Amino acid sequence: MSGVIVTRPPKASAEDVTALAGYGVATVHEALGRTGLLGSHLRPIQQDVRVAGTAVTVLSWPGDNLMIHAAVEQCGEGDLLVVTTTSPSTDGMFGELFATALRYRGVRGLVTNAGVRDTAELREMGFPVWAAAVCAQGTVKATGGSVNVPVAIGGRIIRPGDVILADDDGVMCVPHERASEAVALSQARTEKEEATRTAFAAGQLGLDRYGLRETLVRLGVRYQPYDEYAADASGPGR
């Protein structure tokens, strides 16, 4: 397997990345029309952490972390490393030593479709990780791959420089050219949710705020007093 290391790809602006981190995965996902999620199989090794960064992508051979070493050199302040393999793998390709090198370069975290290890150390040092597996199985450094090329996770294409947003709810990708739009849409959704939160706190029902009573009627759902329901349920043939 040969490969390529692409240098200096275009990236989303730091201002947009910071703004998106303030909204979280669920809000941005909804604001963008429920798009961008990388699948439910990516789970955080920590809790109560939310990060956003610009993607540095890695395509590696299964069980081989050579290209992660190559990717470290391409990482900088505000980036987030995204590691995939050419076929499914759960081997622990990433651990505390990689995190130490990445932290020095200002990298905000890791998302990988493979496995990680040293999870206690990663939590202790505060380096956030989302992974498909946790596994102590080691890897080799023997096969070429690529850095900063488009990769796929959960059916979603991630390009270098795209925004990766991750928290307890999962991981999503925002195309770098849509980052500013995503910020505006997320702000609008946040304001709408705040108005709804205020209404719910004052006692309004979702049935009325969202016009769902009409939906129930259209679907044939009816209200019935308990005595009538019980009588119908215990009637002939029951």
N, C-alpha and C positions, 0 to 999 in steps of 0.2 A: 504494500500500500504506500504510494507516494503521496505527497501533499503540498500545501502552500501555506505560508505565513503572510497574511495581508497586514500591511502597516498603515496606520493613520486613517481608518475609515471615518466617514461622517458620523456625528453623534448628535443626539438631542441636547438642547441647551441645559446647563446646570440649573438654571432657574426653574425650568419646567419640571425637571426631575425632582427637585426639592419640593415643588408644589404638589406633584402627584403623590409623593410620600405622605403628605398630610391627609390625603383622602382615604387611602386604603384600597385593597383589592376589590371588595364587594362594590363599593361606590363607583370606582372607575369602570369596572366591568359592566355594571348596569348603565352608566352614562354613555358608554360606547356601544350600546345596543346588545349587551350580553355577549360580547366577543372578547377574545384575547386570552382566555384561561388556558393553562398548560396541562390541565388534567388533575384529577383528585388524587393521583398516586404520589405526587410530590408532597412530602410532609416535613414540617419543621422539626429540627432536633431540639429547639428551644421554644419557649412560650413568651407571649407579650412583647414580641419584637416585630417592627415593621421597617422595611428598608426599600429604597429604590435606587437604581444605578443604571448606568449605560452598559449594555452587554458587550463583553469580550467573549467570543464563542470559541469552543474547542470541539473538534471532531476527532475522537480517539479510537484506536482498536480496543476491543474488549479486554480487560485485564492488563492494560498497558497505559501508564500515566506519563509517558515521555512528553506528549504534547501539552500536558498541563505545565511542565517545566518550561516549555517553549513559550507558553501563553503568559507566564508571569512577567516576562520581559515586556510584553505588549500592554500590560495593565498600568493604569494610572489613577490619580485621585478621582473618586466618584464612580469608578467602574464597578461592575458586578460580574463575576466569572460564571459562565454557563457552559457546562461540560456534558457532552453526549458521546455515545459510542455507536459504531457502525452496525452493531447488532446488540440485542439485550444483554446486559451484564449487571450483576449485583456486587461485584468485587469492590473492596474498599479502596478506591482510587485516590482518595483525598483525606488528609488528616491534619494534625496540629502543626506539623512543620511547614506544609504548604500555606496554612493560614497565617503563620508567622511572617513568611515572605510576602504574602499579599497585603497584610496589614501595614507593613513598612511602606508599601506603594500606595496606600490610601484606598484599597479595594473594600467595598462595603459588605460583601458576602458572596456566597456560592449557591448556585442552583445546578443540580446534576440529575440526569436521568439514570445514573448508575448508583454506586454505593459509596458511603463514607465510613470512616472509623475515627477513633480518638474523640468520641462525642463528648465525654465528660470534660476533656481538656478544651475542646472548642467552646463549650458553654462557659467554662471558667474564664477563658480569655475574651469572651464576648464577641466571638466571630460567628455571625448567623449563617445557618446552612439549611437549605431545603433539598431533600434527596429522595430518590425512589427506594433506597434500601440503606440499612446500617449493617455493615459486615466487616469482620476483622480480616477477611481474606486479602492477602497482599497482592501486589501487581509487579510487572516487569517494566523495563524501559527499552523496548527493542523495535518498535514499529512506528513508521511515519504516519502522520495525520495532518490535520489542517487547523489553523487558527484564524479567526476573524473571517469565516465564511458562513453563509446561511446554514442553519441547522434546524432540525425539527424535533419538537417535544409535544406529545399529545395531539398530534395532527396540526400543530401551529408552527409556522415558520418564524424563526428568530434570526434577525440579521444583526451583525455588529453595529453598535450604536443605538439600537432600539432600547427603549426603557423597559427594564424588568422591575416589577413591583411585587413584593412578597410580604406576607404577614401570616397570622394564624389561620386565615381563611384559605390560603393557597398562594399560587404564583400566576402572574399574568404578564403579557407582553404588550406594550404600546408601540406601534411603529414610530420611528423617530420623527418622521414628517408629520405625524398627527399629535405630537406631544402637546403643543400649545392648544390645539382644539380639545384634547382630552382634559386639560386643565379647566378650560372654560365650561365644558359640559359637566364636569365633576362639581364645579362650584355651583352651577345652576341646580344640580340634583341635591347637593347638600342643603341649599336654601329651601328647596321644596320639602325635603325631609324634616327640616327644622320646623317648618310651618305645620306639618302633619304631627310631629311630636308634641307641639304645643296644643294642637286640637285634641289629641288623644289624652293628654294630661288633664284637659278640661272636661273629659268625659265623652267626646264625640266618638261614635262607632265607625270602624272601617266600612261597615255596610253602607253607611250614609255618606261618608266622605268620598268613597270611591264609586258611588252609584251602584253598589252591588245588589241592592234589593231588586232592581230591574233585571239583573242577570239571573237571580234566583227564579224570578217569575218566568223568564224566557226558557229556563232549563226545566221548568215544571216542578220545581221544589216548592212545597206548600207547608204552611203552619197548621198544626192540628193539636187541640187540647189532649192532655194525656188520657183522660177517660175514654175519649173517642178512639184514640190510637190503640189503647189496650183492648177495647171492645172489638175493633177490627181485627187485631192480632189473634184474639181468642175465638173468633167467629167460626162458623161451620167449615169443616175441612181443615181446621188448624190442628 
